[in-house]
Amino acid sequence: MKKWNWDNARQYFSKTLQWFLNSCLIILAVILSILLIKEIVKFFEILLISGTDYKVFLANILLFFLYFEFITMIVKYFKEDYHFPLRYFIYIGITAMVRLIIVEHDHPKDTLIYSIVILILIISYFIINITPLERPKTSLIFRKHTQSNKS
């Protein structure tokens, strides 16, 4: 019989929460997949049956991409050792803001604010891409300080 200690309890609790999180994400992926299929059916309905406005069609396309991006993010979560890449959240934010501009473009001030948000998200994405993937373990300031103490 194993001896019970805090390390075992912590590992058990961590594994239990990880299992619960993974189960919830799988359920969410199934729900999003069903909604994605419903959007495909809506596309055919809009294209073949009704002659609706192009704005509705564009809004549905962007909603389709939102579902698609969330599903892709869940897949990446499992492929990258239970880690959500930040860039996927930025993609989803940009797509959501573009959809909002297309659907609700009645007020110019709101459209300008949405556009500024898109610009901020794009700048954030650029900053993420130019920074190194791994952070240094110690900063240059700390190294200089420790080197001066050794002399």
TIVO-2410 file (N, C-alpha, C; in nm, 3 decimals):
# residues 151
REC num residu      c1      c2      c3 atome chaine
REC   1      M   0.083  -0.118   0.000     N      A
REC   1      M   0.000   0.000   0.000    CA      A
REC   1      M   0.088   0.125   0.000     C      A
REC   2      K   0.052   0.220  -0.088     N      A
REC   2      K   0.131   0.342  -0.098    CA      A
REC   2      K   0.105   0.433   0.021     C      A
REC   3      K   0.209   0.500   0.060     N      A
REC   3      K   0.197   0.598   0.169    CA      A
REC   3      K   0.137   0.727   0.112     C      A
REC   4      W   0.039   0.779   0.182     N      A
REC   4      W  -0.030   0.900   0.137    CA      A
REC   4      W   0.049   1.022   0.180     C      A
REC   5      N   0.082   1.107   0.082     N      A
REC   5      N   0.149   1.232   0.116    CA      A
REC   5      N   0.092   1.343   0.028     C      A
REC   6      W   0.136   1.465   0.053     N      A
REC   6      W   0.081   1.580  -0.018    CA      A
REC   6      W   0.117   1.579  -0.166     C      A
REC   7      D   0.233   1.526  -0.201     N      A
REC   7      D   0.272   1.521  -0.343    CA      A
REC   7      D   0.177   1.431  -0.421     C      A
REC   8      N   0.143   1.316  -0.362     N      A
REC   8      N   0.048   1.227  -0.429    CA      A
REC   8      N  -0.090   1.293  -0.441     C      A
REC   9      A  -0.133   1.359  -0.336     N      A
REC   9      A  -0.262   1.428  -0.339    CA      A
REC   9      A  -0.263   1.538  -0.444     C      A
REC  10      R  -0.155   1.613  -0.452     N      A
REC  10      R  -0.145   1.721  -0.549    CA      A
REC  10      R  -0.148   1.665  -0.692     C      A
REC  11      Q  -0.076   1.556  -0.716     N      A
REC  11      Q  -0.075   1.495  -0.849    CA      A
REC  11      Q  -0.212   1.440  -0.885     C      A
REC  12      Y  -0.277   1.375  -0.790     N      A
REC  12      Y  -0.410   1.321  -0.814    CA      A
REC  12      Y  -0.509   1.432  -0.846     C      A
REC  13      F  -0.505   1.539  -0.767     N      A
REC  13      F  -0.594   1.653  -0.790    CA      A
REC  13      F  -0.567   1.717  -0.926     C      A
REC  14      S  -0.440   1.733  -0.961     N      A
REC  14      S  -0.403   1.792  -1.090    CA      A
REC  14      S  -0.451   1.704  -1.206     C      A
REC  15      K  -0.432   1.575  -1.195     N      A
REC  15      K  -0.475   1.483  -1.302    CA      A
REC  15      K  -0.627   1.481  -1.315     C      A
REC  16      T  -0.695   1.488  -1.201     N      A
REC  16      T  -0.842   1.490  -1.204    CA      A
REC  16      T  -0.894   1.616  -1.272     C      A
REC  17      L  -0.837   1.730  -1.238     N      A
REC  17      L  -0.880   1.855  -1.302    CA      A
REC  17      L  -0.845   1.856  -1.451     C      A
REC  18      Q  -0.729   1.801  -1.487     N      A
REC  18      Q  -0.689   1.794  -1.627    CA      A
REC  18      Q  -0.785   1.703  -1.704     C      A
REC  19      W  -0.824   1.592  -1.645     N      A
REC  19      W  -0.920   1.501  -1.709    CA      A
REC  19      W  -1.055   1.570  -1.728     C      A
REC  20      F  -1.100   1.643  -1.625     N      A
REC  20      F  -1.227   1.715  -1.633    CA      A
REC  20      F  -1.222   1.822  -1.742     C      A
REC  21      L  -1.112   1.897  -1.747     N      A
REC  21      L  -1.096   2.001  -1.849    CA      A
REC  21      L  -1.095   1.941  -1.989     C      A
REC  22      N  -1.022   1.832  -2.007     N      A
REC  22      N  -1.018   1.767  -2.138    CA      A
REC  22      N  -1.155   1.715  -2.179     C      A
REC  23      S  -1.229   1.659  -2.085     N      A
REC  23      S  -1.364   1.610  -2.115    CA      A
REC  23      S  -1.455   1.725  -2.158     C      A
REC  24      C  -1.448   1.836  -2.085     N      A
REC  24      C  -1.530   1.953  -2.120    CA      A
REC  24      C  -1.493   2.008  -2.258     C      A
REC  25      L  -1.364   2.011  -2.289     N      A
REC  25      L  -1.321   2.059  -2.421    CA      A
REC  25      L  -1.367   1.967  -2.533     C      A
REC  26      I  -1.368   1.838  -2.508     N      A
REC  26      I  -1.417   1.743  -2.609    CA      A
REC  26      I  -1.566   1.765  -2.632     C      A
REC  27      I  -1.641   1.783  -2.526     N      A
REC  27      I  -1.785   1.811  -2.540    CA      A
REC  27      I  -1.806   1.942  -2.615     C      A
REC  28      L  -1.728   2.045  -2.581     N      A
REC  28      L  -1.737   2.173  -2.652    CA      A
REC  28      L  -1.704   2.157  -2.800     C      A
REC  29      A  -1.602   2.078  -2.831     N      A
REC  29      A  -1.565   2.055  -2.971    CA      A
REC  29      A  -1.678   1.986  -3.047     C      A
REC  30      V  -1.745   1.892  -2.984     N      A
REC  30      V  -1.858   1.824  -3.049    CA      A
REC  30      V  -1.971   1.924  -3.074     C      A
REC  31      I  -2.002   2.006  -2.975     N      A
REC  31      I  -2.109   2.107  -2.991    CA      A
REC  31      I  -2.073   2.205  -3.102     C      A
REC  32      L  -1.949   2.252  -3.104     N      A
REC  32      L  -1.906   2.346  -3.208    CA      A
REC  32      L  -1.908   2.281  -3.346     C      A
REC  33      S  -1.877   2.153  -3.352     N      A
REC  33      S  -1.882   2.082  -3.481    CA      A
REC  33      S  -2.025   2.073  -3.532     C      A
REC  34      I  -2.118   2.048  -3.442     N      A
REC  34      I  -2.260   2.045  -3.481    CA      A
REC  34      I  -2.304   2.183  -3.531     C      A
REC  35      L  -2.264   2.288  -3.460     N      A
REC  35      L  -2.298   2.423  -3.504    CA      A
REC  35      L  -2.232   2.458  -3.637     C      A
REC  36      L  -2.112   2.408  -3.659     N      A
REC  36      L  -2.043   2.429  -3.787    CA      A
REC  36      L  -2.120   2.364  -3.901     C      A
REC  37      I  -2.168   2.244  -3.878     N      A
REC  37      I  -2.248   2.174  -3.980    CA      A
REC  37      I  -2.379   2.250  -4.005     C      A
REC  38      K  -2.440   2.303  -3.899     N      A
REC  38      K  -2.562   2.383  -3.916    CA      A
REC  38      K  -2.535   2.507  -4.001     C      A
REC  39      E  -2.417   2.567  -3.985     N      A
REC  39      E  -2.382   2.685  -4.067    CA      A
REC  39      E  -2.364   2.645  -4.213     C      A
REC  40      I  -2.309   2.529  -4.239     N      A
REC  40      I  -2.296   2.482  -4.378    CA      A
REC  40      I  -2.432   2.463  -4.440     C      A
REC  41      V  -2.525   2.407  -4.364     N      A
REC  41      V  -2.663   2.391  -4.413    CA      A
REC  41      V  -2.724   2.528  -4.441     C      A
REC  42      K  -2.699   2.624  -4.353     N      A
REC  42      K  -2.749   2.761  -4.374    CA      A
REC  42      K  -2.692   2.823  -4.500     C      A
REC  43      F  -2.563   2.796  -4.530     N      A
REC  43      F  -2.502   2.847  -4.653    CA      A
REC  43      F  -2.579   2.800  -4.774     C      A
REC  44      F  -2.606   2.671  -4.779     N      A
REC  44      F  -2.679   2.617  -4.893    CA      A
REC  44      F  -2.820   2.673  -4.900     C      A
REC  45      E  -2.880   2.693  -4.785     N      A
REC  45      E  -3.014   2.751  -4.781    CA      A
REC  45      E  -3.013   2.894  -4.835     C      A
REC  46      I  -2.913   2.971  -4.795     N      A
REC  46      I  -2.903   3.109  -4.842    CA      A
REC  46      I  -2.873   3.114  -4.991     C      A
REC  47      L  -2.782   3.030  -5.035     N      A
REC  47      L  -2.740   3.033  -5.176    CA      A
REC  47      L  -2.845   2.977  -5.270     C      A
REC  48      L  -2.907   2.868  -5.233     N      A
REC  48      L  -2.996   2.798  -5.325    CA      A
REC  48      L  -3.142   2.837  -5.312     C      A
REC  49      I  -3.188   2.855  -5.190     N      A
REC  49      I  -3.332   2.875  -5.170    CA      A
REC  49      I  -3.371   3.021  -5.166     C      A
REC  50      S  -3.309   3.095  -5.077     N      A
REC  50      S  -3.352   3.235  -5.060    CA      A
REC  50      S  -3.247   3.330  -5.116     C      A
REC  51      G  -3.292   3.441  -5.162     N      A
REC  51      G  -3.201   3.543  -5.212    CA      A
REC  51      G  -3.183   3.652  -5.108     C      A
REC  52      T  -3.121   3.619  -4.996     N      A
REC  52      T  -3.105   3.716  -4.889    CA      A
REC  52      T  -2.991   3.812  -4.919     C      A
REC  53      D  -2.982   3.909  -4.833     N      A
REC  53      D  -2.882   4.014  -4.845    CA      A
REC  53      D  -2.741   3.957  -4.828     C      A
REC  54      Y  -2.646   4.016  -4.899     N      A
REC  54      Y  -2.507   3.968  -4.891    CA      A
REC  54      Y  -2.448   3.989  -4.752     C      A
REC  55      K  -2.499   4.086  -4.676     N      A
REC  55      K  -2.448   4.110  -4.541    CA      A
REC  55      K  -2.478   3.991  -4.450     C      A
REC  56      V  -2.596   3.934  -4.466     N      A
REC  56      V  -2.632   3.816  -4.387    CA      A
REC  56      V  -2.541   3.699  -4.423     C      A
REC  57      F  -2.515   3.685  -4.553     N      A
REC  57      F  -2.427   3.578  -4.599    CA      A
REC  57      F  -2.285   3.597  -4.545     C      A
REC  58      L  -2.233   3.719  -4.550     N      A
REC  58      L  -2.099   3.746  -4.497    CA      A
REC  58      L  -2.094   3.724  -4.346     C      A
REC  59      A  -2.198   3.763  -4.276     N      A
REC  59      A  -2.202   3.741  -4.131    CA      A
REC  59      A  -2.200   3.592  -4.100     C      A
REC  60      N  -2.272   3.512  -4.180     N      A
REC  60      N  -2.272   3.368  -4.158    CA      A
REC  60      N  -2.136   3.305  -4.191     C      A
REC  61      I  -2.069   3.357  -4.292     N      A
REC  61      I  -1.935   3.306  -4.325    CA      A
REC  61      I  -1.840   3.334  -4.209     C      A
REC  62      L  -1.847   3.453  -4.154     N      A
REC  62      L  -1.758   3.486  -4.043    CA      A
REC  62      L  -1.793   3.408  -3.917     C      A
REC  63      L  -1.921   3.380  -3.896     N      A
REC  63      L  -1.961   3.296  -3.784    CA      A
REC  63      L  -1.908   3.153  -3.804     C      A
REC  64      F  -1.911   3.107  -3.928     N      A
REC  64      F  -1.854   2.976  -3.964    CA      A
REC  64      F  -1.705   2.974  -3.927     C      A
REC  65      F  -1.632   3.079  -3.962     N      A
REC  65      F  -1.490   3.084  -3.932    CA      A
REC  65      F  -1.464   3.093  -3.781     C      A
REC  66      L  -1.552   3.157  -3.707     N      A
REC  66      L  -1.537   3.160  -3.562    CA      A
REC  66      L  -1.548   3.019  -3.504     C      A
REC  67      Y  -1.650   2.944  -3.546     N      A
REC  67      Y  -1.662   2.806  -3.502    CA      A
REC  67      Y  -1.539   2.726  -3.542     C      A
REC  68      F  -1.496   2.744  -3.665     N      A
REC  68      F  -1.381   2.672  -3.717    CA      A
REC  68      F  -1.255   2.704  -3.637     C      A
REC  69      E  -1.234   2.830  -3.604     N      A
REC  69      E  -1.116   2.870  -3.528    CA      A
REC  69      E  -1.119   2.814  -3.386     C      A
REC  70      F  -1.237   2.812  -3.324     N      A
REC  70      F  -1.246   2.754  -3.191    CA      A
REC  70      F  -1.215   2.604  -3.194     C      A
REC  71      I  -1.267   2.534  -3.294     N      A
REC  71      I  -1.237   2.391  -3.306    CA      A
REC  71      I  -1.088   2.371  -3.331     C      A
REC  72      T  -1.028   2.452  -3.417     N      A
REC  72      T  -0.885   2.443  -3.442    CA      A
REC  72      T  -0.805   2.469  -3.315     C      A
REC  73      M  -0.849   2.564  -3.235     N      A
REC  73      M  -0.780   2.595  -3.111    CA      A
REC  73      M  -0.787   2.476  -3.014     C      A
REC  74      I  -0.900   2.409  -3.010     N      A
REC  74      I  -0.912   2.292  -2.923    CA      A
REC  74      I  -0.821   2.180  -2.970     C      A
REC  75      V  -0.814   2.161  -3.102     N      A
REC  75      V  -0.724   2.058  -3.158    CA      A
REC  75      V  -0.579   2.092  -3.122     C      A
REC  76      K  -0.541   2.219  -3.137     N      A
REC  76      K  -0.405   2.262  -3.104    CA      A
REC  76      K  -0.377   2.242  -2.955     C      A
REC  77      Y  -0.476   2.261  -2.873     N      A
REC  77      Y  -0.461   2.241  -2.728    CA      A
REC  77      Y  -0.414   2.099  -2.699     C      A
REC  78      F  -0.476   2.002  -2.764     N      A
REC  78      F  -0.437   1.864  -2.740    CA      A
REC  78      F  -0.304   1.828  -2.807     C      A
REC  79      K  -0.276   1.889  -2.922     N      A
REC  79      K  -0.151   1.860  -2.993    CA      A
REC  79      K  -0.029   1.924  -2.927     C      A
REC  80      E  -0.048   2.036  -2.861     N      A
REC  80      E   0.065   2.110  -2.803    CA      A
REC  80      E   0.073   2.094  -2.651     C      A
REC  81      D   0.049   1.973  -2.605     N      A
REC  81      D   0.063   1.941  -2.463    CA      A
REC  81      D  -0.021   2.030  -2.372     C      A
REC  82      Y  -0.148   2.037  -2.399     N      A
REC  82      Y  -0.244   2.108  -2.314    CA      A
REC  82      Y  -0.208   2.255  -2.297     C      A
REC  83      H  -0.189   2.321  -2.410     N      A
REC  83      H  -0.152   2.463  -2.410    CA      A
REC  83      H  -0.229   2.533  -2.523     C      A
REC  84      F  -0.295   2.644  -2.492     N      A
REC  84      F  -0.363   2.724  -2.593    CA      A
REC  84      F  -0.266   2.828  -2.647     C      A
REC  85      P  -0.234   2.823  -2.777     N      A
REC  85      P  -0.149   2.929  -2.833    CA      A
REC  85      P  -0.224   3.062  -2.831     C      A
REC  86      L  -0.155   3.167  -2.789     N      A
REC  86      L  -0.216   3.300  -2.777    CA      A
REC  86      L  -0.261   3.353  -2.913     C      A
REC  87      R  -0.190   3.320  -3.019     N      A
REC  87      R  -0.224   3.374  -3.150    CA      A
REC  87      R  -0.363   3.332  -3.196     C      A
REC  88      Y  -0.411   3.215  -3.150     N      A
REC  88      Y  -0.546   3.173  -3.188    CA      A
REC  88      Y  -0.652   3.262  -3.124     C      A
REC  89      F  -0.628   3.306  -3.003     N      A
REC  89      F  -0.722   3.400  -2.941    CA      A
REC  89      F  -0.724   3.532  -3.018     C      A
REC  90      I  -0.609   3.573  -3.068     N      A
REC  90      I  -0.603   3.696  -3.147    CA      A
REC  90      I  -0.677   3.677  -3.279     C      A
REC  91      Y  -0.659   3.562  -3.345     N      A
REC  91      Y  -0.733   3.533  -3.469    CA      A
REC  91      Y  -0.883   3.541  -3.444     C      A
REC  92      I  -0.927   3.480  -3.336     N      A
REC  92      I  -1.070   3.478  -3.305    CA      A
REC  92      I  -1.119   3.620  -3.277     C      A
REC  93      G  -1.040   3.698  -3.205     N      A
REC  93      G  -1.078   3.836  -3.177    CA      A
REC  93      G  -1.090   3.920  -3.303     C      A
REC  94      I  -0.995   3.904  -3.395     N      A
REC  94      I  -1.001   3.980  -3.521    CA      A
REC  94      I  -1.123   3.939  -3.602     C      A
REC  95      T  -1.147   3.809  -3.613     N      A
REC  95      T  -1.262   3.760  -3.689    CA      A
REC  95      T  -1.393   3.809  -3.627     C      A
REC  96      A  -1.401   3.805  -3.495     N      A
REC  96      A  -1.523   3.852  -3.427    CA      A
REC  96      A  -1.546   4.000  -3.451     C      A
REC  97      M  -1.439   4.079  -3.448     N      A
REC  97      M  -1.455   4.223  -3.470    CA      A
REC  97      M  -1.494   4.253  -3.615     C      A
REC  98      V  -1.436   4.180  -3.710     N      A
REC  98      V  -1.474   4.200  -3.850    CA      A
REC  98      V  -1.621   4.165  -3.870     C      A
REC  99      R  -1.664   4.056  -3.807     N      A
REC  99      R  -1.806   4.018  -3.816    CA      A
REC  99      R  -1.894   4.127  -3.756     C      A
REC 100      L  -1.851   4.183  -3.645     N      A
REC 100      L  -1.929   4.289  -3.581    CA      A
REC 100      L  -1.938   4.412  -3.670     C      A
REC 101      I  -1.830   4.446  -3.740     N      A
REC 101      I  -1.833   4.561  -3.832    CA      A
REC 101      I  -1.930   4.535  -3.946     C      A
REC 102      I  -1.930   4.412  -3.999     N      A
REC 102      I  -2.019   4.381  -4.111    CA      A
REC 102      I  -2.165   4.381  -4.066     C      A
REC 103      V  -2.192   4.324  -3.950     N      A
REC 103      V  -2.331   4.310  -3.905    CA      A
REC 103      V  -2.385   4.443  -3.852     C      A
REC 104      E  -2.307   4.512  -3.772     N      A
REC 104      E  -2.355   4.635  -3.709    CA      A
REC 104      E  -2.267   4.753  -3.749     C      A
REC 105      H  -2.294   4.808  -3.862     N      A
REC 105      H  -2.215   4.921  -3.910    CA      A
REC 105      H  -2.299   5.048  -3.924     C      A
REC 106      D  -2.403   5.058  -3.843     N      A
REC 106      D  -2.493   5.173  -3.850    CA      A
REC 106      D  -2.433   5.299  -3.788     C      A
REC 107      H  -2.354   5.284  -3.685     N      A
REC 107      H  -2.298   5.399  -3.615    CA      A
REC 107      H  -2.149   5.412  -3.648     C      A
REC 108      P  -2.110   5.526  -3.708     N      A
REC 108      P  -1.970   5.543  -3.748    CA      A
REC 108      P  -1.871   5.538  -3.631     C      A
REC 109      K  -1.911   5.592  -3.516     N      A
REC 109      K  -1.820   5.591  -3.401    CA      A
REC 109      K  -1.790   5.447  -3.357     C      A
REC 110      D  -1.894   5.365  -3.353     N      A
REC 110      D  -1.875   5.226  -3.315    CA      A
REC 110      D  -1.786   5.153  -3.415     C      A
REC 111      T  -1.807   5.179  -3.543     N      A
REC 111      T  -1.725   5.116  -3.646    CA      A
REC 111      T  -1.580   5.159  -3.633     C      A
REC 112      L  -1.558   5.285  -3.600     N      A
REC 112      L  -1.421   5.333  -3.579    CA      A
REC 112      L  -1.357   5.265  -3.459     C      A
REC 113      I  -1.432   5.251  -3.352     N      A
REC 113      I  -1.380   5.183  -3.232    CA      A
REC 113      I  -1.346   5.038  -3.264     C      A
REC 114      Y  -1.435   4.969  -3.336     N      A
REC 114      Y  -1.409   4.830  -3.374    CA      A
REC 114      Y  -1.283   4.820  -3.461     C      A
REC 115      S  -1.266   4.917  -3.550     N      A
REC 115      S  -1.147   4.917  -3.635    CA      A
REC 115      S  -1.019   4.939  -3.554     C      A
REC 116      I  -1.028   5.026  -3.454     N      A
REC 116      I  -0.912   5.049  -3.366    CA      A
REC 116      I  -0.879   4.923  -3.288     C      A
REC 117      V  -0.982   4.851  -3.244     N      A
REC 117      V  -0.960   4.724  -3.173    CA      A
REC 117      V  -0.891   4.624  -3.265     C      A
REC 118      I  -0.932   4.617  -3.391     N      A
REC 118      I  -0.866   4.528  -3.487    CA      A
REC 118      I  -0.720   4.568  -3.505     C      A
REC 119      L  -0.694   4.698  -3.514     N      A
REC 119      L  -0.556   4.745  -3.527    CA      A
REC 119      L  -0.473   4.705  -3.406     C      A
REC 120      I  -0.529   4.721  -3.287     N      A
REC 120      I  -0.457   4.682  -3.164    CA      A
REC 120      I  -0.429   4.532  -3.164     C      A
REC 121      L  -0.526   4.452  -3.207     N      A
REC 121      L  -0.505   4.307  -3.213    CA      A
REC 121      L  -0.397   4.271  -3.314     C      A
REC 122      I  -0.394   4.339  -3.427     N      A
REC 122      I  -0.291   4.312  -3.529    CA      A
REC 122      I  -0.153   4.352  -3.476     C      A
REC 123      I  -0.145   4.466  -3.409     N      A
REC 123      I  -0.017   4.508  -3.349    CA      A
REC 123      I   0.026   4.405  -3.244     C      A
REC 124      S  -0.068   4.356  -3.164     N      A
REC 124      S  -0.036   4.253  -3.065    CA      A
REC 124      S   0.017   4.127  -3.131     C      A
REC 125      Y  -0.045   4.088  -3.240     N      A
REC 125      Y   0.001   3.970  -3.313    CA      A
REC 125      Y   0.142   3.991  -3.367     C      A
REC 126      F   0.168   4.111  -3.417     N      A
REC 126      F   0.302   4.143  -3.467    CA      A
REC 126      F   0.405   4.135  -3.355     C      A
REC 127      I   0.371   4.189  -3.239     N      A
REC 127      I   0.463   4.186  -3.124    CA      A
REC 127      I   0.489   4.042  -3.081     C      A
REC 128      I   0.386   3.961  -3.080     N      A
REC 128      I   0.404   3.820  -3.043    CA      A
REC 128      I   0.497   3.750  -3.142     C      A
REC 129      N   0.486   3.782  -3.269     N      A
REC 129      N   0.570   3.717  -3.370    CA      A
REC 129      N   0.715   3.761  -3.365     C      A
REC 130      I   0.743   3.883  -3.320     N      A
REC 130      I   0.883   3.927  -3.318    CA      A
REC 130      I   0.955   3.892  -3.188     C      A
REC 131      T   0.880   3.854  -3.085     N      A
REC 131      T   0.945   3.816  -2.960    CA      A
REC 131      T   0.989   3.671  -2.967     C      A
REC 132      P   1.098   3.637  -2.898     N      A
REC 132      P   1.143   3.497  -2.900    CA      A
REC 132      P   1.044   3.406  -2.829     C      A
REC 133      L   1.041   3.280  -2.871     N      A
REC 133      L   0.947   3.185  -2.811    CA      A
REC 133      L   0.981   3.154  -2.666     C      A
REC 134      E   1.110   3.143  -2.637     N      A
REC 134      E   1.151   3.112  -2.501    CA      A
REC 134      E   1.210   3.237  -2.436     C      A
REC 135      R   1.171   3.262  -2.317     N      A
REC 135      R   1.223   3.377  -2.243    CA      A
REC 135      R   1.356   3.340  -2.180     C      A
REC 136      P   1.449   3.434  -2.173     N      A
REC 136      P   1.574   3.405  -2.102    CA      A
REC 136      P   1.547   3.382  -1.954     C      A
REC 137      K   1.627   3.298  -1.892     N      A
REC 137      K   1.605   3.265  -1.751    CA      A
REC 137      K   1.645   3.379  -1.658     C      A
REC 138      T   1.744   3.455  -1.699     N      A
REC 138      T   1.785   3.571  -1.619    CA      A
REC 138      T   1.793   3.692  -1.711     C      A
REC 139      S   1.768   3.805  -1.655     N      A
REC 139      S   1.773   3.926  -1.736    CA      A
REC 139      S   1.915   3.980  -1.741     C      A
REC 140      L   1.941   4.068  -1.835     N      A
REC 140      L   2.073   4.129  -1.847    CA      A
REC 140      L   2.106   4.216  -1.726     C      A
REC 141      I   2.007   4.282  -1.673     N      A
REC 141      I   2.029   4.368  -1.557    CA      A
REC 141      I   2.072   4.283  -1.437     C      A
REC 142      F   2.008   4.169  -1.420     N      A
REC 142      F   2.043   4.082  -1.309    CA      A
REC 142      F   2.184   4.027  -1.326     C      A
REC 143      R   2.222   3.991  -1.446     N      A
REC 143      R   2.357   3.939  -1.472    CA      A
REC 143      R   2.462   4.043  -1.441     C      A
REC 144      K   2.440   4.166  -1.484     N      A
REC 144      K   2.537   4.273  -1.458    CA      A
REC 144      K   2.554   4.295  -1.310     C      A
REC 145      H   2.442   4.289  -1.239     N      A
REC 145      H   2.444   4.310  -1.095    CA      A
REC 145      H   2.524   4.200  -1.026     C      A
REC 146      T   2.504   4.076  -1.067     N      A
REC 146      T   2.576   3.964  -1.003    CA      A
REC 146      T   2.723   3.965  -1.041     C      A
REC 147      Q   2.755   4.009  -1.163     N      A
REC 147      Q   2.894   4.013  -1.205    CA      A
REC 147      Q   2.969   4.122  -1.127     C      A
REC 148      S   2.906   4.232  -1.101     N      A
REC 148      S   2.973   4.339  -1.026    CA      A
REC 148      S   2.995   4.299  -0.881     C      A
REC 149      N   2.910   4.213  -0.827     N      A
REC 149      N   2.928   4.167  -0.689    CA      A
REC 149      N   3.046   4.069  -0.679     C      A
REC 150      K   3.072   3.994  -0.787     N      A
REC 150      K   3.180   3.897  -0.784    CA      A
REC 150      K   3.317   3.964  -0.790     C      A
REC 151      S   3.327   4.079  -0.848     N      A
REC 151      S   3.457   4.147  -0.864    CA      A
REC 151      S   3.507   4.205  -0.735     C      A
***
